[in-house]
């Protein structure tokens, strides 16, 4: 006997449509297989996005460092360390701590790069090169460097 209450009706089923309490093993395996296939397809794309993002961050950090280096070179402040002392990486670490100009019209001015980690410095150094000529020793930007995170 089925009660007249419409809220209780779903609890009673006929014999031709028995009530199911969950998913079968086959249904669960199909769902897991589909999730696995989607993961296999999307994993290379996600890895590529991450790599592209890391490369972009490294390039931006290199450009910022080179910009500070150029400003210091224009006002005549020696700040670039040669390759034998660490090169672009060591110079960037020095600029992260900051350089205070000791003489000239910019006396007392503090030049620094903030918010760059050691890992980011290592990645940015790939896109920098030391430029040395008769008048200037500074960092230069090399956008075509081979980057592999």
C-alpha positions in Angstrom: 0.0 0.0 0.0 1.5 3.4 -1.1 0.5 6.3 1.1 -1.1 9.4 -0.3 1.6 11.6 1.0 3.6 12.8 -2.1 6.8 13.2 -0.1 6.8 9.6 0.9 6.1 8.2 -2.6 9.8 8.1 -3.8 10.6 5.7 -0.9 8.4 3.0 -2.5 9.4 1.5 -5.9 7.8 -1.2 -8.0 9.5 -4.5 -8.6 10.4 -3.6 -12.2 12.5 -0.6 -11.0 14.3 -1.6 -7.8 15.8 1.1 -5.6 19.5 1.6 -6.1 21.6 2.8 -3.2 24.9 3.8 -5.0 27.0 3.4 -8.1 28.2 0.1 -9.4 31.9 -0.8 -9.7 31.8 -0.5 -13.5 30.3 3.1 -13.3 33.0 4.1 -10.8 35.8 2.7 -13.0 34.4 4.5 -16.0 34.4 7.8 -14.1 38.0 7.2 -12.9 39.1 6.3 -16.4 37.6 9.5 -17.8 39.3 11.6 -15.1 42.6 9.9 -15.9 42.2 10.7 -19.6 41.4 14.3 -19.0 44.4 14.6 -16.7 46.7 13.1 -19.3 45.5 15.5 -21.9 45.7 18.6 -19.7 49.0 17.9 -17.8 51.3 19.0 -20.7 49.3 22.2 -21.2 49.5 23.0 -17.5 53.2 22.3 -17.5 53.6 24.6 -20.5 51.7 27.4 -18.8 53.8 27.1 -15.7 57.0 27.2 -17.7 55.9 30.2 -19.7 55.0 32.0 -16.5 58.4 31.3 -15.0 60.1 32.5 -18.1 58.1 35.7 -18.2 58.9 36.4 -14.5 62.6 35.8 -15.2 62.6 38.2 -18.1 60.7 40.9 -16.2 63.2 40.6 -13.2 66.1 40.8 -15.7 64.7 43.9 -17.3 64.2 45.6 -13.9 67.7 44.7 -12.8 69.2 45.9 -16.1 67.2 49.2 -15.7 68.7 49.8 -12.2 72.1 48.9 -13.5 71.8 51.4 -16.4 70.7 54.2 -14.0 73.7 53.5 -11.8 76.1 53.4 -14.8 74.8 56.8 -16.0 75.6 58.5 -12.7 79.0 56.7 -12.6 78.5 54.3 -9.7 80.5 51.1 -9.9 78.3 48.2 -9.1 78.8 45.3 -11.6 80.7 42.3 -10.3 82.8 40.4 -12.9 82.1 36.8 -13.8 85.0 35.7 -11.5 83.0 37.1 -8.5 79.6 35.8 -9.5 78.7 38.0 -12.5 75.1 38.9 -13.1 73.7 36.8 -10.2 76.1 38.4 -7.7 75.4 41.9 -9.1 71.6 41.3 -8.8 72.0 40.1 -5.2 74.0 43.3 -4.5 71.3 45.4 -6.0 68.7 43.5 -4.0 70.5 44.7 -0.8 70.7 48.2 -2.3 73.4 50.7 -3.2 73.6 54.2 -1.7 75.3 56.8 -3.9 78.1 58.4 -1.9 78.9 61.5 -4.1 77.6 63.6 -6.9 74.2 65.1 -7.6 72.5 61.8 -6.5 74.3 61.7 -3.2 72.3 59.8 -0.6 70.0 58.3 -3.1 69.3 54.5 -2.5 69.0 52.2 -5.5 67.6 48.7 -4.8 65.6 45.9 -6.3 63.0 44.6 -3.9 60.9 41.4 -3.8 63.2 39.1 -5.7 64.1 35.7 -4.3 67.3 33.8 -4.8 65.5 31.4 -7.1 64.2 34.3 -9.2 67.7 35.9 -9.3 69.2 32.6 -10.7 66.4 32.5 -13.4 66.8 36.2 -14.3 70.6 35.9 -14.6 70.1 33.7 -17.6 68.7 36.8 -19.5 71.5 39.2 -18.4 75.0 39.7 -19.7 77.8 41.9 -18.5 78.6 44.7 -21.0 82.1 46.1 -20.8 83.5 48.8 -23.0 85.9 51.7 -22.5 83.4 53.8 -20.6 80.7 51.6 -19.1 80.5 48.4 -17.1 76.8 47.5 -16.7 74.4 44.7 -17.0 72.7 44.1 -20.4 69.5 42.3 -21.3 69.6 39.3 -23.5 66.0 38.3 -24.4 67.1 35.4 -26.6 68.8 33.4 -23.9 68.0 29.7 -23.6 65.7 29.3 -20.6 64.9 25.9 -19.1 63.3 26.0 -15.6 
